[in-house]
Every structure is written in structure tokens, then in C-alpha cells.
Amino acid sequence: MSSPINIKNHPFRFLLYLEWILLALAIISSALPEPFSKFVSKFPELTIVCLIIFGLMGLRLPTSNQRNKIIYTAIEILLLFITGIFGGRAARLFPFLYLILVTRSCLIFKLPGRLVVTGLSFTLFLVTLNARLPHSLPPQAQDRFRFFTFNTALLFGLSLVFVLLLMNTVLAERQSREKLAIANEKLRQYALRIENQATLEERNRIAREIHDSLGHSLTALNLQLETALKLWQSNPPKAQTFLARAKELGSKALKDVRQSVSTMRANPLQDKSLAEAIALLLEDFQRTNGILPMSLINLENAPPIEINIAVYRIVQESLTNISKYAQATEVILELATNKTSLYLMIQDNGRGFDIQQNTTGFGLQSMRDRTLALGGEFNINTTAGCGCQIIVELPLPRFVK
């Protein structure tokens, strides 16, 4: 419920000051002696009281209850009607007082109510004007007075229309500014929420990149070092080979850290095709685990870069998990595309796991997040002792060729 308009929250303070000036002039006119008897106020005290009450009513305008608005406006009209009939010289300011009534109605009513008040003002102006005109005049004088009355009524009617249009325009502009200010504030708050969300998503993305790239390299490095330690006594030359590979993996891990610090802007595929990058991952997996994965790659339609990176990271994470946990002797990878989608399947014959208990790790969550972010489907089929199968399906944009 909106609060009443008063002197503290009045939207157009200059209108309030203008009202005071006009009312002060009308009160002074009623109080001063009138040199012409035909303009003498019949009840000057009543006129002054009506003008004072009318002025005081302008200090608090109702804006919420429709009934209060109607009663308030009816009292105003009654006060001005009394002033117009009995005001004498003050009645000459009567049209200007009705302009005050119209401006107040614009502040408290919507357009239909403003039109009604404007029409009533014009009608009552005609009634009081006709009541003040002399009727015992010669025919020629009556014609001149009718012409004068017509011109006065026309001028006053145009003034009312002008004031109404002006107030409607000013109020519409003010409401537009208020709505714009509210919209800007909402937009600012929304931008802050988006910024916070984007920051959180970027942190998660960097965390996934660190886990998928650095985690893979460090896992492979650890396996190489473990193997070198086992072979150091029995077969030093072969152990040295594993140490050299471990050094390569350490260099790669260091490079991944540098890429992560620079917010992972570099493309992990490094200008290689997706098939070539996955082939390198499979070669690394073979050197690390002694297992040659079976692969079937058929990319009829080249996926966009964001899908290539996601698929690369999913394959990388899957091979890392197999190296760390699966104890598999056979790995199968299938990757294919058609006109509308990409299909990826990675399967091993390792020890598997309980899908109800082991789906909250960061690696699996990272793969799932990457898939869902691209509008795809991510499924894991595994049971303890029966291996694991990961299936990813991603939609491809129609323009991809």
C-alpha cells in the first residue's frame, strides 16, 4: 500500500509552492476592500476559510484507498464551488484554483479519474461563470457577454487540457525513471550474482583441469618410480628407462601446473586432432601399465573445440582411474560421431567397484560435470569384480561438418 503524498515526499515540490502563492493571492483578494460594489464578496470570511481548508488539504494527498480519494476530491470541489459563488473578487482567481485541483487529481488518480475531475472542473467553471454574469442587459450587451463567456470557457478548457497533458507527460517520465532505476538496481544485483556464479564455475573448472591433467601426470609418474625401484637391483638398465620416463612425466606435470596458474587458457590438445591426442594418451597408458588398449575411433564429423577438450579430459581421467584402481588386463575405447551426436565408451575388465558407494570421487564427478555442461548423458556400468564401463553421449551442433 502506497503512503500518502505530503510535503516531505511530494514528487513536485514546485507545484506545492505554486499552490501556496495562488491561494495566498486569493485570500488577500478576499480580505482587501473591493472598490466595485458588484465584485464585493458576500461572505468573505467563508471564502477565506474555504481557501485555507483547500490549501491545507494539499499538504496530504491520499494515494491508496479509492474511497478516500473520491471523498477528498468531492470536498475540494465543494470548497472551490463555494469560493466561486461567494468569493467576489477572489472568484476572479477561481479558474487558477481549479487548475490546482486538476494537478492534484493527476497525483492521486489514474488516467480515468483525471479525466473525470477535469470534466467536472470545466462543468463547474461554466456553472459559476454563468452565475456571476449579469442577466439584465440590452440585447447587444448580452451578445457581447455571450461571446466573452464563450471565449473564456474555451480558453479555460484548453488550459485544463494543457495542464492535464503536461502532468500526464511529467508523471509518465517520472515513472519511467523510477522503473529504470529499479531495473538498473535489479540488473546490478543480477550482475553480482552472475559474477559470483561465474567465479565459482571458473574455480571448479580450474580444479577439474588441475585434477585431470596434473593428477594424470603424477599418477603415471608414481607408477614409473615404483617400477624403477622394483627393477633397480635386478635390472638397472630397464629401471633407468622407467626413471627417464618418470622425468618426462615430471616435466609434463610442471607444465600442467604452469598452465593451471595461467587459468588453463592453453588448449590441452596443442593443435592436435582429437584422435591424435587420444592416441598419445593410449601410448602413455601402454608404457606405464604394459597394456595396449584396443581402440576404435571414427570421427566422421569434427567436434568443436569445447567438446574435443571435454572428451580428451574424460578419456584422460578414465585411463588414470584404470591405472590407479582397476588392476585391469584389457581396455577397450570406442569413439564415434554422426551428424547429431558423439559417442564415447571406455571399458576395462578390472575389479570394478560398488557404484552406490564410489560415485562421489572428484574424478568421476569431473567427468559427469563436463558431460552435463555440454548437454550430454553420462553413464557408469560397473559391479565389484566385473570391470567398469563408462559411456558418454554428447550432442553436436548442427553446423558442425
Secondary structure, DSSP 8 states (H G I E B T S, - for coil): ----EETTT-S-HHHHHHHHHHHHHHHHHHHS--SSGGG--S-HHHHHHHHHHHHHHTTEE--S-HHHHHHHHHHHHHHHHHHHHH-GGGGGGHHHHHHHHHHHHHHHS-HHHHHHHHHHHHHHHHHHHHHHS-----HHHHHHHHHHHHHHHHHHHHHHHHHHHHHHHHHHHHHHHHHHHHHHHHHHHHHHHHHHHHHHHHHHHHHHHIIIIIHHHHHHHHHHHHHHHHHTTT-HHHHHHHHHHHHHHHHHHHHHHHHHHTTT-S-TTTT--HHHHHHHHHHHHHHHHS---EEEEEESS---HHHHHHHHHHHHHHHHHIIIII--S-EEEEEEE-SSEEEEEEEE-S----TTTS--SHHHHHHHHHHHHTT-EEEEEE-TTS-EEEEEEEE--TT--
